[in-house]
Amino acid sequence: MNLLVMYPKCSTCQKAQKFLETKGVKFEVRHIKEENPTAQELKAWHAKSGLELKKFFNTSGLLYKELQLKDKLPGMTQEEMYELLATDGMLVKRPILVTEDKVLVGFREKEWEEV
């Protein structure tokens, strides 16, 4: 079963959800604020995504800016980044689509179409 990790009030997340529904894709929804991804989940998703770990951060979020992460991330280890992301769902870029063999972060229709 596919997993869509999202924040319901986020318009991009809503678009992604609608996109999957119109394509007839079966998925389970997980509210990122209520059920934050764990460091272990993030590690597994990161490995499947093929992306740099910093792509998992919601760089436009208030919390990211408050914590001045733009300056702090370069000096952090991957373990520290996983732990930090696991502290608050609002730090994590969304939506995240977790399929059996791929993880997509952020909604880009063309990329999602291919998967």
C-alpha positions as CSV (number, residue, x, y, z in Angstrom):
1,M,0.0,0.0,0.0
2,N,1.3,3.5,-0.9
3,L,1.6,6.1,1.8
4,L,0.9,9.8,1.3
5,V,2.5,11.8,4.1
6,M,0.9,15.2,4.1
7,Y,-0.4,18.2,5.9
8,P,-4.2,18.6,5.1
9,K,-4.1,22.4,5.1
10,C,-1.3,22.5,2.5
11,S,-2.6,23.3,-1.0
12,T,0.3,21.4,-2.7
13,C,-0.6,18.3,-0.5
14,Q,-4.2,18.6,-1.6
15,K,-3.2,18.8,-5.2
16,A,-1.1,15.6,-4.8
17,Q,-3.9,13.8,-3.1
18,K,-6.4,14.8,-5.9
19,F,-3.8,13.7,-8.5
20,L,-3.5,10.3,-7.0
21,E,-7.2,9.9,-6.7
22,T,-7.8,10.8,-10.3
23,K,-5.2,8.3,-11.4
24,G,-6.9,5.6,-9.3
25,V,-3.9,5.0,-7.1
26,K,-4.6,3.4,-3.8
27,F,-3.0,5.1,-0.8
28,E,-3.2,5.7,2.9
29,V,-3.0,9.3,4.2
30,R,-0.9,10.2,7.2
31,H,-1.1,13.6,8.8
32,I,2.5,14.7,9.2
33,K,1.8,17.0,12.2
34,E,-0.1,14.4,14.2
35,E,2.1,11.4,13.3
36,N,5.6,12.7,12.6
37,P,8.0,10.5,10.7
38,T,10.5,8.7,12.9
39,A,14.3,9.0,12.3
40,Q,14.2,5.3,11.2
41,E,11.4,6.0,8.6
42,L,13.2,9.1,7.4
43,K,16.4,7.0,7.0
44,A,14.6,4.4,4.9
45,W,12.7,7.0,2.8
46,H,15.9,8.9,2.2
47,A,17.7,5.7,0.9
48,K,14.8,5.0,-1.4
49,S,14.4,8.6,-2.7
50,G,17.9,9.0,-4.2
51,L,17.8,12.6,-3.0
52,E,20.2,14.6,-0.9
53,L,19.0,14.6,2.7
54,K,18.5,18.4,2.8
55,K,15.7,18.0,0.2
56,F,13.7,16.5,3.1
57,F,13.6,19.8,4.9
58,N,10.7,22.2,4.5
59,T,13.0,25.2,3.7
60,S,10.1,27.6,3.3
61,G,8.6,26.7,6.7
62,L,8.6,29.1,9.7
63,L,10.3,26.6,12.0
64,Y,13.1,26.1,9.5
65,K,13.7,29.8,9.5
66,E,13.3,30.2,13.3
67,L,15.9,27.6,13.9
68,Q,18.2,29.2,11.3
69,L,18.7,25.8,9.7
70,K,20.1,27.2,6.5
71,D,23.2,28.1,8.4
72,K,23.2,25.0,10.7
73,L,22.6,22.1,8.3
74,P,26.0,22.2,6.6
75,G,27.7,21.4,9.9
76,M,25.3,18.6,10.9
77,T,25.8,14.9,10.5
78,Q,23.1,12.8,8.7
79,E,22.2,11.2,12.0
80,E,21.6,14.7,13.6
81,M,19.5,15.7,10.6
82,Y,17.3,12.6,10.9
83,E,16.8,13.2,14.6
84,L,16.0,16.9,14.0
85,L,13.5,16.1,11.2
86,A,11.9,13.5,13.5
87,T,11.2,16.2,16.2
88,D,8.5,18.1,14.2
89,G,6.5,17.2,11.1
90,M,6.5,20.9,10.1
91,L,10.3,20.7,9.4
92,V,9.7,18.0,6.8
93,K,9.0,18.8,3.2
94,R,5.7,17.5,2.1
95,P,3.9,15.8,0.5
96,I,5.9,12.6,0.6
97,L,4.7,9.6,-1.4
98,V,6.1,6.3,-0.3
99,T,5.7,3.5,-2.7
100,E,7.1,0.0,-2.6
101,D,10.3,0.9,-4.2
102,K,10.4,4.7,-4.5
103,V,9.9,7.8,-2.4
104,L,8.9,11.2,-3.8
105,V,9.3,14.4,-1.9
106,G,7.3,17.5,-2.8
107,F,4.7,17.4,-5.6
108,R,5.9,17.7,-9.2
109,E,3.2,16.3,-11.4
110,K,5.6,15.1,-14.2
111,E,7.8,13.2,-11.7
112,W,4.7,11.6,-10.0
113,E,3.2,10.7,-13.4
114,E,6.3,8.6,-14.1
115,V,6.1,6.7,-10.8
